[in-house]
Amino acid sequence: MLWSLLFIPLAGAHICLSDNELTNKPEYDWINDQPSNWKTTPIDYPYFSERAVDRDKLTCSYIPGNHWWRIDLMDVYKISSIAIYNTWYPNISGAQIHIGNCPVNDGLTNKLVKTITDFQMDCWNVYQTNTSGRYITVSLPRKENFYLCEVRINATKEDSPFVLIKQKKTWANALEYCRANHMDLASILDEEEQALAELEVKKANTDFVWLGLHYTCVLEFWFWVADYPLCFDHWAPGHKKEECDISVAMQKTEDHQWFSKCVYDEFNFLCEK
């Protein structure tokens, strides 16, 4: 499915544009995306969630009993503005826009960037933001039926600081390779870098991928080889083992959690560019 990236220079936090005003703005190229909105859409139900990104304002998204809509952009983007068009009742004033990199709880744990106010029907309500993320969720805090007729997003893709090396090496050999050919074995310092790393790791041909986090059993602490403090983590429950000859590998699938692994295991690895 395709959706548009619109360049909309805005002065205020919320404006309302006509079709002509919106379409006369310069546009970026369309890109493919895979929305992951409502999890249980009946096959025979006509108002499925993808209708909010089909570039047709007359086909609206609505699922009985759901009060949220989410899209997975399939990469991390810097999102500048979101435009929403509705022709159907009810008015969605009070709805909230969340943007971030976590799909848990339908994206509602991600940063709240806007609360929709003074929503106007039959025009493009444009909301500015300056937030990076992979997931966008629009939700009503109140429990009532929720319609979205069309959503357009102005965004630019974030450059990844990582490169996946599809060679099987021990942790020490992976570290040596990264330092010889790139910068270092990857350090992950926040949620956004975790999301960018996941996009690379899912392309691996081993079940785990080495990161630059190592445990020293002499000094009894974890450290990033690039000398960053350990301020962020994504451990799999019960898999943080503080022993000699242990480093961290990210799981290729599931939630891309971190596992303690023997440094002599051979995996693909993630380098910093």
N, C-alpha and C positions, 0 to 999 in steps of 0.2 A: 504494500500500500504506500501511497505517496502523500507527503504533506509539504507545505510551503514554509520556507524561511523568509520572512518579510523584513526588510529594512525600514523601520518607522522612526524617524527622528522626532522625539517627543519633548515637550517642555514641562508638562505636568505629569502627575501620577496617574491620571485617568482622563481620557478624552473619548469622544464618541465620533466615529467616522462613518460616512456613507460608503457604499460600494465603490463609487468613482474615486473618492478620496483615498481609499485603501489600495485600490488596484493601480492608481497612478503613481504610487510609491515604487522606487526601484526594488527589484526582487533578486534574491539569491537563487541559485539553482535548487530544484527540488531534490530531496534525498529519500531513500527507502528507509522505512522504520518498521518496527514490529511492536504494535501496541499490546500492552498486557493490562487490560483494564479490569472489567468484571470477570471473575474467575469462572462463573457458571452462567453462560448465556445460552438459553434454550435454542436449539438448532432452528426451530420453526418460528422463533420470535423475530418480527420484522425490524425492531428498533435496536439493533446490536450496537455495541459501543464504538465500533470503527466509523460509524456514520458521523461522528463529530470531527473526523479528519478526512472526509471524502470530497471536500471542496464544493459541496452542494448544501446551501443553507436550508433547503426545504426538506432534507432528510435528517432527522434528529435522532440523537442517541437517548434511549430511555429503557431502563430495566426495572420492573416493579419491585419495590422493596429496597432498592439500593439508593444511597444518597451520596455517592462519590463516583468519580471517573479518573482513571490514571492512564498515562502513556509512558512507555519505555522507549526512550530515544535511541537505545542500543549503542550509545557512546556518551561521553561526558561533554556537555556543551556549556558555554557561557551564554546565559539566556538574558536578553536585553528587554524583551517585552512579550506579552501574551495578549492576543486579541480574541474576544469571545462574542459570538453572534447567536441570539436566541429569537425565535419567532413564536415559540409556544409558551403557554402558562406552565408553571408559575415563574414569577420574577425571582432571580437567584441572588438578590441582594442579601448580604450576610454570608455568602459562600466564601470559602478560604482557599487560597492557592499555596500549596506546599511544593518545594523544589529541593531535591537532594539526591543522594546516591544509595539510599537504603529502601529496599522494596518491602520491608517488614511492616505489618499493620497497614497494608495498602498504601504505603508511602506517607501515612499521616504522622509518622515520627520525624519526618524531614522538616527542614526549616519552614516556618510559616512566613511567607514573603509578602502576601497581600490579603487583606480582607475586602471583599467586593462591596462597594457602597454605591448607591444611586445608579443601579444597573438600569440601562434603557433597552427596551425591546426594539427589534428591527433596525439595529445599527451595530457597528463594530465597536464594542467597548474595549479600549486598549489600556493595559496596565503595565507600567514600567517596572523593571526590576534589574538587578545586576548580580545575578546569582548563578553559580555553577551547579550542574547536576545532570543526572541521567534520567531521573523520574520526575514527572510533573503530575500532581494530584489536585483536582478541584473537587471540593466536598462541601456539603451543607452540614453544619453542626446539628441542625434540627433534623429529626427523622421524618422525612417526607420524600415523595417521588421527585426525581431530579432529572431534568432535561438539559442537554447541551446540543445545539444544532450545528455549530461549527467553531473550531478552535484553530488558530494559526499562531505560529511561534517564530519570533525573531531571535536567531541564535547563531553562534559560530562555534565550531568544534574546538575543544581544547587539545593542544598538542600533548602527546604522551611523553613523559620523560624516560620511558622504559622501552627496551627491546628484548623480545624473547629469543633465546638461543636454543635451537632444537638439537642440541647435542647432549648425550648422557655423560655427565662427569660427576666426580665426587665434589663435595662442597669446596675443598681447598683448591682443586683444579678449576672449578667454576670461578672462584674468586680470582685466581691467576689469569684466567682468560679475560674476564671483564676488565681487569686493570690493564691488561696489555692491549685490548682492542677497543675498549670504550672508556668509561670513567671508573665504575666500581660495581660490585654486586649490589643489587637494588636495596635501598632503604625505603620504608613506607612510614611516613610521618603523620598522616592524617587520613580522614575518610575519603577525600577526593583522590589521593594517591592510591589508596586501596582499590577504589573503583577503576582507576586507569590501569592498575596492575592486573585486575581481574580480566579486563578485556584482552590482555596479552596472554595470560595464563591459560585461558580456556582454549587456546590454539595449540597447547603443548601436546606432545605425543608420549608423555609419561604422566602417571597419575598425580605426581607432585612436582613442584618447581622450586628450586632453591632460591632463598632470599639471603640478604646479607646480615642476618641476625644470628649471633653466636653466643653460647653460654661458656663462661670461663669457670671451671670448677675450682680453680686456685683462689680466685677473688670472689667467687660465688655471686656473679651478677650477669645479666644479659647486656649485650652491647651491639650496636650497629657498626659494621666495619668501616663506614665512612665517618665514624665518631659523632654520630647524633645521639642524643638521649632517647630512651625508650618512653615516649609520651603517648603513643597510640599502639593498640594491639588488636588482634582479631583471632584469639586462640579458640580452637575447638575445645569444648568442655572435656576436661580430664586428660588433655594431651600436651600440657605444659610440663615437660620433664626436665628437671634441673640436675643434669648429670654430666660427667666428662664426655668429650667427643660428641656433643649435641649441637646442632644448628637447626634453623627453622626452614620448613618448606611449606608453600601454599598448596592447598588441594586444588586440583584442576576443576572439579565439578562441585555440586551442591552450593554451599555458601562461600566457597573459596576461603575456608578457615585455615588457620596456621597450626602446624603440627611439629612437635619435636621429632627430629630424625637423626639417625646416626650419620656422622659426617662422611662415612665411607660408602653410603648408599649413592647410587648414580641416578641423577635426574636431569631433565632440562633445567635451565636456570634463567633468571631475569637480571639483565644488566641495566645500569643507568647510562643513558646516552651521554 
